């Protein structure tokens, strides 16, 4: 299952990412307005823009 984590470089985003990584079994897609170095898929998006939200969550279940 693919999981989208928004605000990935923030305090909460980092904590959620670490927890989901520990749980295992998920493909992570991280998102923020600023590019991020990560081994996971990353999508730069401004969630205030509906078209970017649609692009960001494409194929996430």
N, C-alpha and C positions, 0 to 999 in steps of 0.2 A: 504494500500500500504506500502511496506517495503522500507525504505530509508537508503542507505549506506553513512555514514559520515566518511571520512578518516582523519587521523591526529586529531582524536577526543580530545586528551588532550591539544592540542595547543590553542592559542588565538582564531583563526578563527574557529577551530573545536568546541570549547566551545560555541562560539557565535551562530554558525549555529544550534547546538544541541538545545540551548535554544529557538531559533526562531521556529524551527520545533515542539518542545514540546508545545509551546504556541499556534501554529496553530492547533495542535491536529489532530487526524485521521490517524496518521502514526505510523508504527512499526519501531523503529530505530535499526539499526545495526551499531555499532561504531567499528572503526578499528584504530590500530596503531601498531608500533613495540614493544611497551612496554605495559604490562598488565595495565588495567584500572578498578578501582572500579566504577561500573555503574549499575543502575537498568535495563539498556537496554542490548540487546544481544551484545556481544563483540567478535571480531575475531582478534587475533594477526596475523599481516601479514606485510611483507616487500613488498611494491608495486613495487620494482625494480625486483621482481621475478614473472614472468608471471604465474606460477602455483599457487602462493599464491594469486594473483589477481583473478584468476578463482575461487578459493576456497572462497575468501572473498565476491565476488558478486553473488555466487550461490543463486538462488531464490530471488534476489532483482529485483524489477521492477520499 
